[in-house]
Amino acid sequence: MRVLITGCYGQVGYCLTEQLTNKEKTTVLALDKELLDITNKDAVKAAVEEFQPTIIINAAAHTAVDKAEEEVELSYAINRDGPKYLAQAAEGVGAAILHISTDYVFEGNKESEYEESDIPNPQGVYGESKLAGEIAVIEACAQHIILRTAWVFGERGNNFVKTMLRLGADRDALGIVGDQFGGPTYAGDIAKTLIQIAMRITQGDALEYGVYHYSGLPHVSWYEFAEAIFNTAVEQAVITKKPSLSSITTAHYPSRAKRPTNSRLSTQKITSALSIDASDWKEALKNLEEYKS
């Protein structure tokens, strides 16, 4: 298995690189934006043709949701054009492409969980550009897996868990949004899932290409997630005292880009089709000391 990873210093990209390094019968080329500008079609084509991957995993993305409202061209360049060029290059060498997408492709007001068959309706530039990337990948490469996920956190990069631990160390009280719901998803579990899929493709297992949802359970609000983080942090003596938490509404926390009220993704398809269980985010909080950097 020859795997080309883009965005190798991001939350998921780092975990992918770490998990694949020294894996038997696997050769890895892990690239960040300094080594490969995925918005440069010729550079992408050259890198892929030289390395000859059997699997391309695109973990690169413009994920700054609010900045995307201002950086429209950059968002589309990274989230649509880059995946398109990678998918075209994958098709050219007979490789499969695994591409990470997001819950933001949906409007976010459905009462139940979002399924893969639900019609996307993004409400901002980030979601619109990510949906455009999905379409570009599907059109460019026959062997494609789109993995939509939500509320990603891990030991590296910026994320909600690290923000809570930092704020909790400095403040006695915090207001946390309580009317947005989703499934926190551990970056290491996303990486593990992508690797499982890559191995099945490599082994020639029967596999339905297309879109899959993968995120964490149980579903919670940001407020409930924060409660769990601080309770666990106190148990592990990562912080000495839990701050007082209050649940606030989205209206009390205005942002440039609209956030989905409902980010709950159904993981039934990936479990039934590929025997991959949802991410256990509570298990992923078992060593919060590693999140403090």
N, C-alpha and C positions, 0 to 999 in steps of 0.2 A: 504494500500500500504506500503510495507516494502522495503525501498531503501537503498542499500549499495553503497556508493560513495567512489571511490579511487581518490587519488590526490586532497584531499579536501583543500589544501592550495594553489593550483594553481589558475590561473585567473578564469577558468570556475568552477573548483571544489569549490572554495570559494563562488561563486555566487549560485551554486546549493545548498550548505549547508545552506546559508543564506535564500534563497527563500523557501526551504522545511521545515526549522525549524518552528515549531508551526503550520504547515499546518494540517488541520483536517484530521483525519483518516490516518495519515501518520507517520510511525516510521522510523527514519533515523539513519544509522550508517555511520558516516563520518570518513574516515581513511586517514592518510598521510603515507609516506614511513617509518616513524618511528614505526607506529602501524601495518602496513601490508606491507611486502616486496612482491610485486606482482610477482617477479621473483622466488619466493619460492613456488613451486607447492603445497607442503604439507601444508604450512601456509595458502595459499589461500583456499584450500579445507576445512581446519578446520574452518576458519573464516566464510565461506559461510554456511557450514553445521550447525554451531552454531547459526548464526543469522537468517537463513532461509529467505533470501530476496525474494520478488516477482520480483524486478527489480534491476539489477546491472548497475550502470553508471560508466564507466571507463574514468575518466578525468586525469589519470596519463600518462605521456609520457616523453621521452627524447627529448626535443624540441630545444636543442642547435645545430643548423644546421651546423655550422662550426666545433664545437667540435666533432660532430658525425663522421666526416671524420677520426678522430684519435681514438675515442672511439667506435669502431665498435662493439665489443662484448657487451659492455654496452648498446648500442643503440638497438641491436637486443634482448637483454634480457628484456629490458623495453618495447620496441615497438612491439615486436612479441611474445615473450614467456609469458610475463605478461598477455596480452589480451587473449592468448590461454588458460592459466590456469583459468582465470576468466570465460571465455566462457564455458570451460569444467565443471567448478563448477556450473555455472548457469544451464546448461543442466541437471546436476545431481540432482538439487532440483526443476526443472521445472520452473525456472525463465527466464525472458528475459534479454538480455544484450544490452545496448546502448553504443556504442563505438565511440569516437571522432577521426576522421582522418583528412587528410590535402590535400590541392591543390598540394603539392609536389609529390604526386604519379604520376602526369602528367609531360610530357616533358616541357611544358610551352611555346611552340612556335606555337600553333594553332591560327589562325586569329580570330576565333569567341569564344564564351563562351564554356567552357568545360561542357559536359553533363555526366550524370551517365553512359551512354552507351559507352562513349569514352574509348579506350583501354589505360590503364595506361602505363607509360614509365618513371619511376623515374630516375633522373640524379645524385643522390648522396645517401649516406648512410642513411640519415634521411628519404628521400622519399622511399627508398628501404625497410627499416625496418618497416615503417608505412604501406606500401602495404602488406608486409609479415604478419603484424598484422591483417589487414583486412581479408586476406585469412584464417588465423588461426581462427578468430572469426566465419566467415561464415561456416567453416568446422566443428566447434566444437559445435555450438548451433543453433538450428533451429529458435528460436525466437531471431533474431538479427536485430539491426538497426545500420548501419554505417553512421555517420554524418560527411561528409567532410566539412571543413570550411577553412577560410584563413584570414590572416592579423588580428589576434585577438588582441584586446586591452581592457583595463578595468582599474578600480581604483587601483587594486592590481597587484603586480608582475612587471616584466620588459616588456615594450612594446613601440611601436613607439610614441604614444601620450606623455607618460611620458618622453621619451628621448628628444622629441622636446621641451617640456616645460622647461626641465632642461638646454638644450643647449641654448635655446632662452633667458634665463635669464642671460647668461654669455657672449654670443657672438653677435656681430653686424651683421655678415654675415654667411650664411650657404649654402653649396651646397647639393642639394637633388636629388636623382636619379629620372629622369623623363621618363625613357624608360621601366619601369616595371609597369604593370597595374593589378589591382585587386579590390576586394571589402572589405574594412575595416569592421570588424565584432565585435560588442560589446559583450564582454563575458557574460554580463547579459542577452542578447537576446539569446545566445546559450543555457544558462541554462534554460531560460524560454521555449525554444523550446523543449529541452530534457524532461522537466517536462510535457509539453503538450502531448508528445508522450507516456511517461510513464503512464499518467492518462488514455489515450485512450486504452492502452494495458490492464490496470487494470480493466477498465470498460467493457472489452470484445468487444470493437468496432472492426469492420472489418478493418484490417490493413494489408497492403502489407509490409512484412519484406524485408530487403535488404539495398541498398545504396541510400542515399539522399545527395544532396548538400544544404548547408545553409551558406550564407554569406551576406555581406552588399551591398546596392545600395545607390547612383549611383556608378558605377565603376570609378575609378580614378587612376592616377599615384601616386607614393609616393610624388612627388613634389606638386601635386594638393591637396593631403591629408594634407601635411604640411601647405600649404597656408590656408586651411580651419581651421586648428588647431590654427594657429597664429592669423588669423582674429578674430576668436571666443574668443581667450584668451585676446586680446586687448579689445574687446567689453565688456568682463566680468571683466576687470581690474585685470586679473590674472597676466599679465605682462604689463609693462608700455609702451614698445615699441616693435614693430614687427621687427625682424631682416631682413636684406636684403637677399632674397632667390634667388638662381640661380639654374637652371635645369642642372644636369650633367648626363652623360651616365653611364651605368653599367661598362663600361671599365675604367672609372675614379674612380670607387670605387671597387677595386678588393677584392675578398673574397675567402676563401679556398673552400667553396662549391658553386656550381652553383645555382644562383637564377632563378626562372622561369620568363621569360619576360611577359607571360600571365598567371595570376592567377585568371582570371575571371571565376567564377563558375555560371552556369545557375541554378537558384532556381525555375524554372518553375514546376518541378516535385513535390517538396514538397508543393508548393502553390496549385497546382491542386489536388493532392492526399490527402493532409492533411489540407488544408486551412491555411497554415502557411506562412505569408509574410516574405520577406527578411528583414534583419536587417537594421534599419534606423540609420546609423552611425552619421549623422548630429544631430539627436535628442539626441544621446548618449553623445554628447559634450556639452550639455546644462549646466553642472556644472563642469567646468574644475578645480575648486578649489580642488575638491576631488581627483584629479590626481597628486597633487603636492607632496604627501608624498614620 
